[in-house]
Amino acid sequence: MNDASKTNDVVSDDNPKVVATIKKSELPATTHVHGITNSLATLDLTTKEGMIAFETFAEQYIRSDKSGLKSKADVLSIFCRAQDLGLPFTGCAEHIHVINGKTGIDIHIIKALLSRAACYWECLRDYQALYEYTDGFNVFNENNLPEYCVRCNNSADAEKLANDNPDSGKMYVYPVRFYKDLNGNTYRDYQLNAKQFQVIIHKNQVAEVTKNGKVPVYRVANQPIDYITTYKIYRKVDGVTVTSTASFTYNEAVAAGFFEKDTYKKYAKIMIGHRAFTLAARDIASDLLLGCMETTELKQTFGIPIDVQDIKEVETELVNEE
């Protein structure tokens, strides 16, 4: 691909996504994934000659600008992992990482392995905001609503349904409303009481409400209490389509201490998405991943800072030539 066919190919803190524009004329007629045969892939490391050839290659590769690897041991670990996964070393060198003696694979390798096995997936919830719901007594995270709860638009609808269906065994819940006072303090509607607070709809009411000894509050947009990303992966096994669904939330990331690192704070949506996808992939394709951890997952396990290169996303756009 020539330089004219690339755009936004610099990855930085401000631009974590690479967008490559590919002309149709530059696409090969066929793409071969299997059967990659080259001298490196066919090296036999169980022989003296094979090890000498590999060491020679490893020394040259470490000295290259592309490498980023600092030892023959790292090259060997990545080479062996690539062979285990059935992938070419040169295509994996930038996507398999050796961390404290363990090899981790990034999200692109995971998706490539699943695609090669004819898996496909959909993002059911892409960093979707979650809100609080209440029936006037109980408060729920909408992601954990009991089966007997029925969502309503507001308290009036919930009350009407409860009165119309007294023996249904259902609990009718509605979104919790949020309010603010003039000092910027935020309240949920169940925290307000008529003796201390009064809802106002315009500033002209402030003086009168304050004179009566109450705190004036005004309605604000409902505030999310969490964010969630959910992936569903499909795979056909022996003619039967099986699925795996996994989610990961902002609160789960907080509980795990992920936001102690700057990169996670900046790219929370991307990294939570990667974790949700990895969880679903590991459940449905453990035979493809062979127990490998995703790179950011492995780095967090050992307390190693995450670099923006670990989370960059690549989109490919196919354009017609005029």
N, C-alpha and C positions, 0 to 999 in steps of 0.2 A: 504494500500500500504506500503510495507516495504521500509527501507532506501535504499536498493540496486536498487530499481526501480525508484528513483528520481534523477534528475540532475538539477544543477543550481537553487536550491530552496532557495537561499538567495537573498533577494531584497535589493539593495543598490543604491547609486547614480550612481555607475559604472555598475550596472546590474539591470535595471528596469524591466526585463522580466523574468518570471518564466517559465521554460520548464519542464513539467512533462512527463516522459516516462512510459507508462502503458503497461504491458504485457496482452496479450489476455486472459490468464487464470485467470487474476484478475478481468475481467469484469463480472458483473452479467448477468444472462441469460436475464433478463428483467429489465428495469428501470422504476420505478413508479414516475411520476411527480405529478399526482393528487391523491386525496384521502389520503393524509398524516394524520394519526390519531395517536395522542399521548396526554398524559395528559395535556401538555402545550397548544396545539392547541385547546383543547376543554374547556379551562377555561372560565367560565362565569364571566366577570368582573363587571356585574351588581348586583351580589350577594355579601354579606358580606364574605361568605366562599371563593368565587372565588378571592376576593381582598386579603384576608389573605394569601391564597396559592400563589398568584402572588408576594406579597411582600416578602414572604419567599424565593421564587425562585430568585427574583431580588437581595436580599441581598447576597445570595450565589454566584450569577453570577458576581456581582460587585467585590467580593473578589477574584474571580478566576483570574489566570494569563492571560487567553484568552480574558477576557472582554474588557479592555480599556475604559469601561464606568464608570462614577463617581457618578451617581445619579440614584435613582429609576425612576425619571421623564424621564430620557433619555431612560432607559430600557422600560418604558411604551410607550413612543413615537415610538420607533422602533418596539415594539411588535404590537401596533395598526396599524402601517403602513404596516408591514408584513402581517397582517391579511387582510387589505384592498386589498393588491396586490395578495392575495391568495398564499403566500409563507410561509415556515416554519421559525419561529424566529431564530432557531439555524443556519440556512443557510444564514440568512440576517444580523445577528448581526455585521459581519465584513464589510458589503457592504451597509448598510444604516447608515447615519450619522445625528446627530442632531446638527444643526448650528443656533445659535441665535433663538431657538424655532421652527425652520423649519426642516423638514426631507428631506434629499437629498439622492438619490440613485446613486450608481456608474455605470459605463458603463457596467459592467458584469451583473448587475441586469436588466438593460435596454435590453441587448441582450437576456437574459434568458426569459424575458417576451415576447419579440417578437418571439423568437423561439417557445415558448409554444403555441403561437397563429398561428403557421405555416407561419410566415413571413420569408422571405429570402432576402438577399441583395447582392449587388456587389459594390466594390469600383471602380468607373469609373476613378478617378484620385487620385493617392496616392502621395500627396505632390509634384505634378507636377510643374516644373518651368514654369513661364510665361514670355514672352519677349515682347519688344516693336516692333511695326510694323509702317511703314510709307509709304506714296505715294510720298514723296519728299517735301510735304507741311505740311500735318497733321501727328500727332503722336497718336497711339492708344495702349492701353493695349490689348494684344491678347485675353484676356477673355471678353473684351467688344467691340469687332469689330462689327460695324454696319452690317446689313444684306447685304448691297450693296457692301461690301468689298470682294475682291477675293484675297486669299493668293498666293503669288508667292515666288519662291526660292531666287530671287535676283532682283536688280533694272533693269537689262537688260531684264529679263523675263517680268517684270511688264510693262516696256516701250513698248515691242513688242506687248503684249496683248492689251495695250491701243491704239496703232496705228492700230492694226488689227480690233479692235471693238470700233470705235469712238462713236457710238450711243447706246452702250449697257447700259449706265447708271450705270456702275459698276466702282468701284474704285479699282485699282490693287495695293496691298500693299506688302511689303517685309520686312524682319527682319532688324532692325537698327543695323548697324555695330559699333563696339567699337574699340577705339584706345587709346594708351598711349604715353606720351612723356617720355623723359629720366629722368624726375623728379618723375615719377609715377602718374602724373595727368591723369585722364580718360576723354575721349571725345567721344561723339556720332558723327556719321558721319555728321549729319545735323548741328553740332556746328563748323565744320571745314570750312575754306575758303582758297582759293588758294593763297591769298596775305600773310597770316600769317603762314600757315601750309604746310608741304609737307610730303606725306607718303613715308616711306623708307622700303626696304625689307631686308637690311643687314647693319651692322655697318659701313662698308666702306663709306657709303653715308652720315654719320653724319657730318663730317667736311665740306663737300661741301655745304650741305643744311644750316648749321649754318653760313657759310661764306656768303651765299646769304641773310642772315637776316631772315631766316624762322625757325620755330620750327619743328624739325623732330619728326614724330609720326609713330608708327608701329601698325599693326593690332593685336588685342587680341580677345579671345573668347567672343562671345556675353554674356552679363551679365543679369541674371534674374532680373526682377523688382518686382516679387511676386512669391508666391508658393500657390497652391490650392489643397485641398482634396475634392472630391465629392463622396457621397454615394447615391445609388438608392435602395430603399426598396420596396419589392413587398408583397402584402397581398391580399388574396382572400376573398371577402365579398359577400355573397349571390351568389356565383358562378361566380362572376366577379372579375378579377384581377385588383387591383388598385395599383398605384405606387406613391412614393414620392421621390423627388430628392432634395438634399440640398448640398450646398458647404460652405466652410469656408476657408479664405485666411490668409496668413501671415500679409498682410497689415491691414486686419480687426482686427486681434489680436493686432497689434501695435496701431491702432486707439482707441481700447478699453482699452489700458494701461496694457495689459496682461504681457508684457515683463519687467515690473517693478519688477517682481518676478523672482528669480533665477531658480526655478524649470521649469517655462515656457520657459526660455531661453535654458535650457539644453535639454528639451524634446519637442521642438516646434512641430516636426512632429507628435508625438503621441497625443499631446493635441489638435492640430488643427484637427486631425482625429476624436478624441472623440467629439469635438464640432460639426463637420459636421454630424456625425452619429446621435447625439442627436437631432439636428434640424430636420433631416429627420424623425426620430422616432416619435418625438412629433407631427409632421404633420399628420402621417398616423395612429398612435396608441395612441391618447390621451385618449381613453377609457381604455387602459392598463396601462399607466403611471400615470393617475389620477392627472395630474398637477404637478407631482414631478419634481424638477430640478435635473440635474446631479450634483454630489458632487462638482467637481471642479468649475462648473458654479455657484453653490450656494456660495462656499467659495469666489469666486471673487466678487460676489455681495456684500458681507459683508467685503471685504478687508482682509480676513484671508489667511495666507500663505498656499500654496499647498505642501503636502508632497509627496515624491516619491511613497509611498504606495497607494496614490490616483490614480496613473496613470499606475501602473504596468500592464503588459499584460501577459496573460497566454496562452501558446500554449500546446496542448496535442498531443503527438505523439504515434501512435499505432504501436507496433513492433511485429514481429513474433518470437516465441520462437523456437530455434533449438534443 
